[in-house]
Amino acid sequence: MDTHLMIGIAVMMGLIGIAASRDLLRMRRAQLQPVTLSARRDDARLH
């Protein structure tokens, strides 16, 4: 194979890998967002 062709393929694979990893990190950050929970007291037990 031609050296320039192999280097070009390697660069393209690297760029695809970087784009995929950035996408996965963005999705993981979206899942780790804190969620506010509302606590409800059960007043029936207190009486």
C-alpha atoms as one frame of an Amber mdcrd trajectory, in Angstrom:
protein
   0.000   0.000   0.000   1.085   3.557  -0.557   2.432   5.314   2.541   0.358
   8.446   1.978  -2.791   6.378   1.658  -2.084   4.542   4.922  -1.416   7.835
   6.728  -4.642   9.283   5.327  -6.644   6.265   6.485  -5.076   6.480   9.949
  -5.940  10.186  10.226  -9.525   9.552   9.155  -9.910   6.707  11.671  -8.504
   8.956  14.393 -10.951  11.737  13.574 -13.862   9.285  13.605 -12.690   7.951
  16.985 -12.421  11.463  18.442 -15.904  12.371  17.211 -17.369   9.146  18.645
 -15.705   9.605  22.038 -16.897  13.227  22.268 -20.425  12.051  21.481 -20.252
   9.369  24.181 -18.910  11.838  26.752 -21.685  14.306  25.919 -24.316  11.581
  26.358 -22.776  10.460  29.659 -22.750  14.043  30.986 -26.419  14.396  30.061
 -27.251  11.264  32.073 -25.325  12.489  35.122 -27.342  15.707  35.522 -28.694
  15.982  39.075 -32.430  15.530  39.388 -34.438  17.378  42.009 -36.656  15.111
  44.057 -39.611  16.302  46.069 -39.977  14.782  49.526 -43.468  14.303  50.871
 -44.237  13.894  54.560 -46.855  11.366  55.515 -48.837  13.255  58.182 -51.197
  10.328  58.781 -48.497   8.443  60.691 -47.886  11.345  63.082 -51.418  11.406
  64.538
